[in-house]
Amino acid sequence: MSSSSGRSLLRAAATSFACTGLVALIAALTIFKMSNNDIWIHLKLGEVILDTGRVPHNEPFSFTASGREYFAHGWLGGVLLELVYRAAGVNGLIFAKALIVLAACAALYLACRLLRVREWIIYPVFALMLFTASARFVERPLIFTDLFLTIYLLCYFAYRECGRQRAWLYVIPFIHLFWANIHGAHHYGLALLVVLAAAETAAYARAKWLGLAATDAPPARDVAFLWALPPACVLAALVNPYGYHLLVYPFTVLRREVVMRMVYEWQPAIHPSFAASSMFLYYVVWNVVLLGSFLAVRGHDELAGIARIAARTANALLALLWLGFAWEFAMVYQSSPADGPLTLVRHEWLWYGAAALALIANLHRLEFQHVAITALFFASSMLHNRGVTEAVLATLPTLAHNLNVVANRFAARAYRNPPWREPALIAAMGAALFALALYTWRNSYYFRFTPPSKREAGLGVASNMPTGAVNYIAVNRITGRAYSSFPGAAMLIHRMWPQVTVAMDSRDVYSDDLFLEYFRAQSRPEYLAAYLRKWPVDFFLIDYRLTDVTAMVRYFDRSPDWALVYFDDRSLVYVRTSPAFRRSSGATTTN
């Protein structure tokens, strides 16, 4: 066997070992008990569509919003999840989620290889991405958005790195047809295509008018084709049960002040509710390294004289500003509203100015496509923390590419490495991934949204779901209108609709007035009394682990119209004491 064959076998063995370690880490971070409540509503929606052959256009599941116009923007995602549930139950959904994440990671891995990133760089970047993103790896249609986003990136980098073969881009509008019907966040895909078209236009203009970075520039016909992709995808997205309403509906939700203020995932990434999380801490590391890598990704070889001196001076200043940004961004972690306005926010215009300086001083060397991807998804995460997962997924090829270029620049100045060194590094990364996977699997490390919390390992439904209370309600045939916590409402919809309708759940079908009424009823007995005068509620399922229900319990204890019939370590069930209701529901008054 020749020495080159031996090196190839050694490298292949190391790569196989490291890839297996990566798969193990993905499994450890995605296979856990099902803990999100939205899944139950998506399953019921999928069930209704499969059983009736129709997509609902009016709100079916609640009594407060009954009959209102309803745009189920994840209708096809609900159908797909329901098919998995019918075939394999809850555990099937857990493993399907893990496989979708694995497929997204495979797309990102291929994108990195197309960018010729060294494997020993790929694996630590993947590990950081997984620990940052996996809090959002849950069983809901949003998981399909993560997959489609990575597929778009793979198609784009395949087009760019394989001789600009536009065949890779032809498939995108066809994929978008499915994305638009599976989940409403297909707008990420549209925005990505727009910024990539703008980036390629900038590269073309730089080469044509400034004579710089000519190898980055696409042909003019490719620029035109890239600009044709977003409208083509918009047309594809119009093929849905709701027409243009499905395209504009997400923007109507974003304009709703109460929803944006009260729903956790719609808060900015620097909001204290999210900035206290482990997810944010990892995101700080991600962004500091990512933004700093742009300062070293290429040299100033195309400039000469005063232009080169100016560029180097500006970048020295940018390096100092980068250190300042890193410090202020890190100080957001576990910040408190009592501390006053964040320093990062007070210096907002300084950072806008630093970004403008970076563009001007590095116009000759920036890879605009990577800058555009980073800017889009960083801005998205700063608006809403639910965009953090998409941000680290979308920028993973960019971060890996930048680190690889920097490593190559340093390697060019070093002595020649022995042939065994790179396989050894890859194998070491694989061992580290296995160790992380084992530690995470045994300790349920991280998860939920504050550092001390842990996800529940294993399969089945997690204990944060009011399973016992819902079972009691179902067995005793307690029916009618239910006021419930969001997890309870979702489970009641899935288990007991149409015999039970709910006051509120986690969907965005409800008006701001209904949101305010619902939450205000929990705060004071008189508000609850007013709520009951307006809405004839038949029973309550209260989760006292999620919110302070002291006022509600005080009201029920003083009212002869309500009786406590069930309680456990997280839930209370109250029913009306009316004999007519008790006969119709079959409810008992003992636990």
C-alpha positions as CSV (number, residue, x, y, z in Angstrom):
1,M,0.0,0.0,0.0
2,S,1.4,3.4,-1.0
3,S,1.9,6.1,1.6
4,S,-0.8,8.3,-0.1
5,S,-3.3,5.4,0.1
6,G,-2.4,5.0,3.8
7,R,-3.0,8.7,4.4
8,S,-6.3,8.6,2.6
9,L,-7.5,5.6,4.7
10,L,-6.3,7.3,7.9
11,R,-8.2,10.5,7.0
12,A,-11.3,8.5,6.0
13,A,-11.3,6.7,9.3
14,A,-10.8,9.9,11.3
15,T,-13.6,11.6,9.4
16,S,-16.0,8.6,9.9
17,F,-15.2,8.7,13.6
18,A,-15.8,12.5,13.9
19,C,-19.0,12.4,11.9
20,T,-20.3,9.6,14.2
21,G,-19.5,11.8,17.2
22,L,-21.4,14.7,15.6
23,V,-24.4,12.5,15.0
24,A,-24.2,11.3,18.7
25,L,-24.2,15.0,19.8
26,I,-27.2,15.8,17.6
27,A,-29.1,12.8,19.1
28,A,-28.2,13.9,22.7
29,L,-29.5,17.4,22.0
30,T,-32.7,16.5,20.1
31,I,-34.0,13.2,21.7
32,F,-35.7,14.2,24.9
33,K,-39.3,14.2,26.3
34,M,-41.8,16.3,24.3
35,S,-42.2,19.5,26.3
36,N,-43.7,22.1,24.0
37,N,-47.5,22.6,24.0
38,D,-48.0,23.9,20.5
39,I,-47.6,20.5,19.0
40,W,-51.0,19.3,20.3
41,I,-52.8,22.1,18.3
42,H,-50.8,21.3,15.2
43,L,-51.7,17.6,15.5
44,K,-55.4,18.4,15.9
45,L,-55.3,20.8,12.9
46,G,-53.7,18.0,10.8
47,E,-56.3,15.6,12.0
48,V,-59.1,17.8,11.0
49,I,-57.6,18.4,7.6
50,L,-57.0,14.7,7.0
51,D,-60.4,13.7,8.2
52,T,-62.5,16.4,6.4
53,G,-60.3,17.0,3.3
54,R,-60.6,20.7,4.0
55,V,-58.3,23.4,5.5
56,P,-60.3,25.5,8.0
57,H,-60.8,29.2,7.2
58,N,-62.6,30.1,10.4
59,E,-61.4,29.6,14.0
60,P,-62.8,26.3,15.2
61,F,-61.1,25.6,18.6
62,S,-62.0,28.5,20.9
63,F,-65.3,30.0,22.1
64,T,-63.9,33.6,22.5
65,A,-62.7,33.8,18.8
66,S,-65.1,31.3,17.3
67,G,-65.9,32.0,13.7
68,R,-63.2,34.6,13.2
69,E,-61.1,34.5,10.0
70,Y,-58.3,32.0,10.6
71,F,-55.1,31.5,8.6
72,A,-53.5,28.2,9.6
73,H,-50.0,29.2,8.2
74,G,-48.6,25.9,9.2
75,W,-51.4,23.7,7.9
76,L,-49.3,21.3,5.8
77,G,-46.7,21.0,8.7
78,G,-49.6,20.0,10.9
79,V,-50.6,17.3,8.4
80,L,-47.1,15.9,8.2
81,L,-46.8,15.8,12.0
82,E,-50.2,14.2,12.3
83,L,-49.2,11.5,9.8
84,V,-46.1,10.7,11.9
85,Y,-48.1,10.7,15.1
86,R,-50.7,8.3,13.6
87,A,-47.9,6.0,12.6
88,A,-45.6,6.1,15.6
89,G,-47.1,8.3,18.4
90,V,-45.3,10.8,20.5
91,N,-41.9,8.9,20.3
92,G,-42.2,8.9,16.5
93,L,-42.5,12.7,16.6
94,I,-39.4,13.0,18.8
95,F,-37.3,10.9,16.4
96,A,-38.8,12.6,13.4
97,K,-37.6,16.0,14.9
98,A,-34.2,14.5,15.5
99,L,-34.0,13.3,11.8
100,I,-35.0,16.7,10.5
101,V,-32.3,18.4,12.5
102,L,-29.8,15.7,11.3
103,A,-30.8,16.5,7.7
104,A,-30.3,20.2,8.3
105,C,-26.9,19.6,9.8
106,A,-26.0,17.4,6.8
107,A,-26.9,20.2,4.4
108,L,-24.7,22.6,6.4
109,Y,-21.9,20.1,6.5
110,L,-22.0,19.8,2.7
111,A,-22.1,23.5,2.3
112,C,-19.0,23.8,4.4
113,R,-17.2,21.1,2.3
114,L,-18.2,23.0,-0.8
115,L,-16.5,26.0,0.7
116,R,-13.4,23.8,1.3
117,V,-13.5,24.2,5.0
118,R,-11.1,21.9,6.9
119,E,-12.9,19.3,8.8
120,W,-11.2,20.0,12.1
121,I,-12.7,23.5,11.9
122,I,-16.2,22.3,11.0
123,Y,-16.8,20.1,14.1
124,P,-16.2,22.7,16.9
125,V,-18.3,25.2,14.9
126,F,-21.1,22.6,14.7
127,A,-20.9,21.9,18.5
128,L,-21.3,25.6,19.3
129,M,-24.2,25.9,16.9
130,L,-26.0,22.9,18.3
131,F,-25.7,24.2,21.9
132,T,-26.9,27.6,20.8
133,A,-29.8,26.5,18.6
134,S,-31.1,23.3,20.2
135,A,-33.4,25.1,22.7
136,R,-35.6,25.6,19.6
137,F,-35.4,22.1,18.3
138,V,-38.9,21.1,19.2
139,E,-41.8,19.2,17.6
140,R,-43.6,22.0,15.7
141,P,-43.7,23.1,12.0
142,L,-40.9,25.6,12.7
143,I,-38.4,22.7,12.6
144,F,-39.1,22.4,8.9
145,T,-38.1,26.1,8.4
146,D,-34.7,25.2,9.8
147,L,-34.4,22.4,7.3
148,F,-35.5,24.5,4.3
149,L,-33.2,27.3,5.3
150,T,-30.2,25.1,5.2
151,I,-31.2,23.6,1.9
152,Y,-31.4,27.1,0.4
153,L,-27.9,27.8,1.6
154,L,-26.6,24.5,0.2
155,C,-28.2,25.2,-3.2
156,Y,-26.6,28.7,-3.2
157,F,-23.1,27.6,-2.2
158,A,-23.3,24.7,-4.6
159,Y,-24.2,27.2,-7.4
160,R,-21.4,29.5,-6.4
161,E,-18.6,27.0,-5.7
162,C,-19.4,24.6,-8.6
163,G,-18.8,26.9,-11.5
164,R,-21.9,29.0,-11.0
165,Q,-24.2,26.3,-12.3
166,R,-27.7,27.8,-12.1
167,A,-29.3,24.3,-12.1
168,W,-28.8,24.4,-8.3
169,L,-31.0,27.5,-8.1
170,Y,-33.8,26.3,-10.4
171,V,-35.1,24.0,-7.6
172,I,-35.6,26.8,-5.1
173,P,-39.0,28.1,-6.2
174,F,-40.4,24.5,-6.2
175,I,-39.1,24.0,-2.7
176,H,-40.6,27.3,-1.7
177,L,-44.0,26.0,-2.7
178,F,-43.8,23.5,0.1
179,W,-42.1,25.7,2.6
180,A,-44.9,28.4,2.3
181,N,-47.6,25.8,3.1
182,I,-45.6,24.1,5.9
183,H,-44.7,27.1,8.0
184,G,-45.2,30.9,7.9
185,A,-41.5,31.6,8.4
186,H,-40.8,30.9,4.7
187,H,-40.3,34.7,4.6
188,Y,-36.8,33.9,5.9
189,G,-36.2,32.2,2.5
190,L,-37.5,35.2,0.6
191,A,-35.3,37.6,2.6
192,L,-32.3,35.4,2.2
193,L,-32.7,35.4,-1.6
194,V,-33.1,39.2,-1.7
195,V,-29.9,39.8,0.3
196,L,-27.9,37.2,-1.8
197,A,-29.1,38.9,-5.0
198,A,-28.0,42.3,-3.5
199,A,-24.6,40.8,-2.5
200,E,-24.0,39.4,-5.9
201,T,-24.9,42.8,-7.5
202,A,-22.5,44.5,-5.2
203,A,-19.7,42.0,-6.2
204,Y,-20.5,42.6,-9.8
205,A,-20.4,46.4,-9.4
206,R,-17.1,46.3,-7.4
207,A,-15.4,44.3,-10.2
208,K,-16.9,46.3,-13.0
209,W,-16.4,49.8,-11.7
210,L,-13.5,49.5,-9.2
211,G,-11.6,46.6,-10.8
212,L,-11.4,44.8,-7.4
213,A,-12.0,41.2,-6.5
214,A,-12.9,40.2,-10.0
215,T,-13.0,36.5,-9.1
216,D,-16.0,37.2,-6.8
217,A,-18.1,38.8,-9.5
218,P,-20.9,36.8,-11.2
219,P,-21.8,37.3,-14.9
220,A,-24.5,39.9,-15.5
221,R,-27.0,37.3,-16.5
222,D,-26.6,35.5,-13.2
223,V,-27.3,38.8,-11.3
224,A,-30.5,39.1,-13.3
225,F,-31.4,35.5,-12.6
226,L,-30.8,35.9,-8.8
227,W,-33.1,38.9,-8.8
228,A,-35.7,36.8,-10.5
229,L,-35.7,34.2,-7.8
230,P,-37.5,36.2,-5.0
231,P,-40.6,37.1,-7.2
232,A,-40.6,33.5,-8.5
233,C,-40.8,32.2,-4.9
234,V,-43.5,34.7,-4.1
235,L,-45.6,33.4,-7.0
236,A,-44.9,29.8,-5.7
237,A,-46.0,30.9,-2.2
238,L,-49.4,32.1,-3.6
239,V,-50.3,28.4,-4.3
240,N,-51.9,27.8,-0.9
241,P,-55.4,27.5,0.5
242,Y,-55.5,31.2,1.6
243,G,-54.0,33.0,-1.4
244,Y,-52.2,36.2,-0.7
245,H,-53.5,36.3,2.9
246,L,-50.9,33.6,3.8
247,L,-48.1,36.0,2.6
248,V,-49.2,39.1,4.5
249,Y,-50.6,37.5,7.7
250,P,-47.3,37.2,9.6
251,F,-46.8,41.0,9.1
252,T,-50.2,41.7,10.7
253,V,-49.1,39.6,13.7
254,L,-45.8,41.5,14.0
255,R,-47.8,44.8,14.2
256,R,-49.8,43.6,17.3
257,E,-48.3,45.4,20.3
258,V,-49.8,43.1,23.0
259,V,-48.7,39.9,21.4
260,M,-45.2,41.2,20.7
261,R,-45.0,42.3,24.4
262,M,-46.4,39.3,26.1
263,V,-45.1,36.3,24.1
264,Y,-41.6,35.3,25.2
265,E,-40.2,34.3,21.8
266,W,-41.1,37.6,20.2
267,Q,-38.9,39.5,22.6
268,P,-35.5,40.7,21.3
269,A,-32.4,38.6,22.0
270,I,-31.1,41.2,24.3
271,H,-34.3,41.4,26.3
272,P,-33.7,40.3,30.0
273,S,-36.1,37.4,29.7
274,F,-33.9,35.8,27.0
275,A,-30.5,37.4,27.9
276,A,-30.6,35.3,31.2
277,S,-30.5,32.1,29.2
278,S,-27.7,29.7,28.4
279,M,-28.8,30.1,24.7
280,F,-27.9,33.8,24.8
281,L,-24.5,33.1,26.4
282,Y,-23.5,30.8,23.6
283,Y,-24.9,33.3,21.1
284,V,-22.6,36.0,22.5
285,V,-19.6,33.7,21.8
286,W,-20.9,33.0,18.3
287,N,-21.3,36.6,17.3
288,V,-18.1,37.8,18.8
289,V,-16.1,35.2,16.9
290,L,-18.2,35.6,13.7
291,L,-18.0,39.4,13.5
292,G,-14.3,39.4,14.4
293,S,-13.5,36.9,11.8
294,F,-14.4,39.3,9.0
295,L,-11.5,41.5,10.1
296,A,-8.9,38.8,9.2
297,V,-10.5,36.9,6.4
298,R,-8.5,38.5,3.6
299,G,-5.5,40.8,3.3
300,H,-5.1,44.1,1.5
301,D,-3.0,42.8,-1.4
302,E,-5.1,44.6,-4.1
303,L,-4.5,48.0,-2.6
304,A,-1.3,50.0,-2.7
305,G,0.2,53.1,-1.2
306,I,-2.0,55.4,0.8
307,A,-5.1,53.2,0.2
308,R,-3.4,50.2,1.9
309,I,-2.2,52.3,4.8
310,A,-5.7,53.8,5.2
311,A,-7.3,50.3,5.1
312,R,-4.9,48.9,7.7
313,T,-5.4,51.9,10.0
314,A,-9.2,51.7,9.8
315,N,-9.1,48.0,10.5
316,A,-6.9,48.6,13.5
317,L,-9.5,50.9,14.8
318,L,-12.2,48.4,13.9
319,A,-10.4,45.7,16.0
320,L,-10.6,48.0,19.0
321,L,-14.2,48.7,18.4
322,W,-14.8,44.9,18.0
323,L,-13.3,44.4,21.5
324,G,-15.6,47.1,22.8
325,F,-18.7,45.5,21.2
326,A,-17.7,42.1,22.5
327,W,-17.5,43.5,26.0
328,E,-20.9,45.3,25.8
329,F,-22.6,42.4,24.2
330,A,-21.3,40.0,26.9
331,M,-22.5,42.4,29.6
332,V,-26.1,41.9,28.4
333,Y,-26.0,38.3,29.7
334,Q,-28.1,38.0,32.9
335,S,-28.7,41.8,32.9
336,S,-31.6,43.1,34.9
337,P,-34.2,45.9,34.0
338,A,-33.2,47.4,37.3
339,D,-29.7,48.1,35.9
340,G,-31.2,50.7,33.6
341,P,-30.7,50.9,29.8
342,L,-28.1,48.6,28.4
343,T,-24.7,50.1,27.5
344,L,-25.0,48.3,24.2
345,V,-28.3,50.1,23.4
346,R,-27.0,53.5,24.6
347,H,-24.1,53.1,22.1
348,E,-26.4,51.9,19.3
349,W,-25.3,54.6,16.9
350,L,-21.6,53.9,17.6
351,W,-22.1,50.3,16.5
352,Y,-24.1,51.4,13.4
353,G,-21.1,53.7,12.6
354,A,-18.6,50.8,13.1
355,A,-20.6,48.6,10.7
356,A,-20.5,51.4,8.1
357,L,-16.8,51.9,8.6
358,A,-16.2,48.2,8.2
359,L,-18.0,48.2,4.9
360,I,-16.1,51.2,3.6
361,A,-12.7,50.3,4.8
362,N,-13.0,46.7,3.5
363,L,-14.9,47.3,0.3
364,H,-12.0,45.8,-1.6
365,R,-11.9,42.5,0.2
366,L,-15.3,41.6,1.7
367,E,-17.2,38.6,0.5
368,F,-20.5,40.3,0.2
369,Q,-22.6,37.1,0.3
370,H,-21.2,36.2,3.7
371,V,-21.7,39.8,5.0
372,A,-25.3,39.8,3.7
373,I,-26.2,36.5,5.4
374,T,-24.7,37.7,8.7
375,A,-26.3,41.1,8.6
376,L,-29.8,39.7,7.8
377,F,-29.9,37.1,10.5
378,F,-28.2,39.1,13.2
379,A,-30.7,41.8,12.7
380,S,-33.6,39.3,12.8
381,S,-32.4,37.9,16.1
382,M,-32.1,41.4,17.6
383,L,-35.8,41.9,16.7
384,H,-37.1,38.6,18.0
385,N,-35.2,35.9,19.9
386,R,-36.9,33.1,18.1
387,G,-34.6,34.1,15.2
388,V,-31.5,33.1,17.2
389,T,-31.7,29.5,16.0
390,E,-32.1,30.5,12.4
391,A,-29.2,33.0,12.8
392,V,-26.7,30.4,13.9
393,L,-27.9,27.9,11.3
394,A,-27.6,30.4,8.5
395,T,-24.3,31.8,9.5
396,L,-22.6,28.5,10.2
397,P,-21.1,28.1,6.7
398,T,-19.9,31.7,6.9
399,L,-18.2,31.3,10.3
400,A,-16.6,28.0,9.3
401,H,-15.4,29.6,6.0
402,N,-14.0,32.7,7.7
403,L,-12.1,30.6,10.3
404,N,-10.8,28.3,7.6
405,V,-9.4,31.3,5.5
406,V,-7.8,32.7,8.6
407,A,-6.3,29.3,9.4
408,N,-5.0,29.0,5.8
409,R,-3.3,32.4,6.0
410,F,-1.4,31.4,9.2
411,A,-0.6,27.9,7.8
412,A,1.0,29.5,4.7
413,R,3.5,31.1,7.0
414,A,4.3,28.0,9.1
415,Y,6.4,25.0,8.4
416,R,4.8,22.1,6.5
417,N,2.7,19.9,8.8
418,P,3.3,16.2,9.0
419,P,0.7,14.1,7.1
420,W,-0.8,12.6,10.2
421,R,-1.5,15.9,12.0
422,E,-4.8,16.7,10.3
423,P,-6.3,13.2,10.8
424,A,-5.2,13.4,14.4
425,L,-7.0,16.7,14.8
426,I,-10.1,15.3,13.2
427,A,-10.1,12.3,15.5
428,A,-9.5,14.5,18.5
429,M,-12.6,16.6,17.5
430,G,-14.6,13.3,17.2
431,A,-13.5,12.3,20.7
432,A,-14.6,15.7,22.0
433,L,-18.0,15.4,20.3
434,F,-18.5,11.9,21.8
435,A,-17.6,13.3,25.3
436,L,-20.0,16.2,24.9
437,A,-22.8,13.9,23.7
438,L,-22.2,11.5,26.7
439,Y,-22.1,14.4,29.2
440,T,-25.3,15.9,27.7
441,W,-27.1,12.6,27.6
442,R,-26.3,11.7,31.2
443,N,-26.9,15.1,32.7
444,S,-29.6,16.6,30.5
445,Y,-27.3,19.5,30.3
446,Y,-28.8,23.0,29.7
447,F,-32.2,23.6,28.3
448,R,-35.3,25.5,28.9
449,F,-34.5,29.2,29.1
450,T,-32.5,29.7,32.3
451,P,-29.2,28.1,33.1
452,P,-30.3,26.0,36.1
453,S,-33.1,24.3,34.2
454,K,-32.8,21.0,32.5
455,R,-34.8,19.2,29.9
456,E,-36.2,15.8,30.8
457,A,-34.3,13.0,29.3
458,G,-36.0,10.0,27.7
459,L,-39.1,9.6,25.6
460,G,-42.8,10.4,26.0
461,V,-44.4,13.5,27.3
462,A,-42.6,15.8,29.7
463,S,-43.9,16.5,33.2
464,N,-44.5,20.2,32.3
465,M,-47.6,19.1,30.4
466,P,-50.9,18.8,32.6
467,T,-51.4,15.2,31.5
468,G,-53.0,14.1,34.7
469,A,-55.6,16.9,34.8
470,V,-56.5,16.4,31.1
471,N,-56.9,12.6,31.7
472,Y,-59.2,13.4,34.6
473,I,-61.3,15.8,32.5
474,A,-61.5,13.3,29.7
475,V,-62.4,10.2,31.9
476,N,-65.1,12.2,33.7
477,R,-66.4,13.7,30.5
478,I,-66.2,17.3,31.7
479,T,-67.1,19.2,28.6
480,G,-68.0,22.7,27.5
481,R,-66.1,26.0,27.6
482,A,-62.7,25.8,29.3
483,Y,-60.4,28.5,30.7
484,S,-57.0,26.9,30.8
485,S,-53.3,27.6,30.7
486,F,-51.7,27.4,27.3
487,P,-50.4,23.8,27.7
488,G,-53.7,22.7,29.1
489,A,-55.6,24.4,26.3
490,A,-53.5,22.7,23.7
491,M,-53.9,19.3,25.2
492,L,-57.7,19.8,25.6
493,I,-58.0,20.8,22.0
494,H,-56.1,17.7,20.9
495,R,-57.9,15.3,23.2
496,M,-61.5,16.6,23.5
497,W,-62.4,19.1,20.7
498,P,-65.2,19.7,19.7
499,Q,-66.8,18.6,23.0
500,V,-64.4,21.2,24.6
501,T,-63.6,24.6,23.3
502,V,-61.0,26.9,25.0
503,A,-60.8,30.5,26.0
504,M,-57.2,31.1,24.8
505,D,-54.2,29.1,23.5
506,S,-50.8,29.9,22.1
507,R,-51.9,30.7,18.6
508,D,-52.0,34.2,17.2
509,V,-55.6,34.1,16.1
510,Y,-56.7,36.1,19.2
511,S,-57.1,39.9,19.2
512,D,-55.1,42.1,21.6
513,D,-58.4,42.7,23.6
514,L,-58.8,39.0,24.2
515,F,-55.2,38.6,25.3
516,L,-55.6,41.4,27.8
517,E,-58.9,40.0,29.1
518,Y,-57.5,36.5,29.5
519,F,-54.4,37.5,31.4
520,R,-56.1,40.2,33.5
521,A,-58.6,37.6,34.8
522,Q,-55.7,36.0,36.5
523,S,-54.6,39.1,38.4
524,R,-57.6,40.1,40.6
525,P,-60.9,38.5,41.7
526,E,-63.0,41.3,40.4
527,Y,-61.4,41.0,36.9
528,L,-62.2,37.3,37.0
529,A,-65.8,38.0,37.9
530,A,-66.1,40.4,35.0
531,Y,-64.6,37.9,32.7
532,L,-67.1,35.3,33.8
533,R,-70.0,37.7,33.3
534,K,-68.9,38.1,29.7
535,W,-67.8,34.5,28.9
536,P,-69.8,31.6,30.3
537,V,-66.9,29.3,31.3
538,D,-67.9,25.8,32.3
539,F,-64.6,24.7,33.9
540,F,-61.1,25.9,34.7
541,L,-57.8,24.0,34.3
542,I,-55.2,26.1,36.1
543,D,-51.4,25.5,36.0
544,Y,-50.1,27.0,39.2
545,R,-46.5,26.3,38.2
546,L,-46.7,28.7,35.2
547,T,-48.2,31.8,36.8
548,D,-49.4,33.2,40.1
549,V,-53.0,32.0,40.5
550,T,-53.6,33.2,44.0
551,A,-56.3,35.7,43.0
552,M,-58.2,33.0,41.0
553,V,-58.0,30.5,43.8
554,R,-59.3,33.1,46.3
555,Y,-62.2,33.9,44.0
556,F,-63.1,30.2,43.6
557,D,-62.8,29.5,47.4
558,R,-65.3,32.3,48.1
559,S,-67.8,31.4,45.4
560,P,-70.5,28.8,45.9
561,D,-70.7,28.4,42.1
562,W,-67.4,26.6,41.8
563,A,-65.9,23.4,43.2
564,L,-62.4,22.0,43.2
565,V,-62.6,18.5,41.7
566,Y,-58.9,17.7,40.9
567,F,-55.4,18.8,41.9
568,D,-51.9,17.4,41.5
569,D,-48.4,18.8,41.7
570,R,-49.0,21.4,39.0
571,S,-52.7,21.6,38.1
572,L,-56.1,22.5,39.6
573,V,-59.5,21.8,38.0
574,Y,-62.6,23.7,39.0
575,V,-66.1,23.0,37.7
576,R,-69.4,24.8,38.1
577,T,-71.5,23.4,40.9
578,S,-74.7,23.6,38.8
579,P,-76.5,20.2,38.9
580,A,-77.3,20.6,35.2
581,F,-73.6,20.9,34.3
582,R,-72.6,18.0,36.5
583,R,-75.2,15.7,35.0
584,S,-74.1,16.6,31.4
585,S,-70.4,16.4,32.1
586,G,-70.3,13.4,34.4
587,A,-67.9,15.3,36.7
588,T,-67.3,14.3,40.2
589,T,-66.4,16.5,43.1
590,T,-63.7,14.3,44.6
591,N,-60.2,13.7,43.5
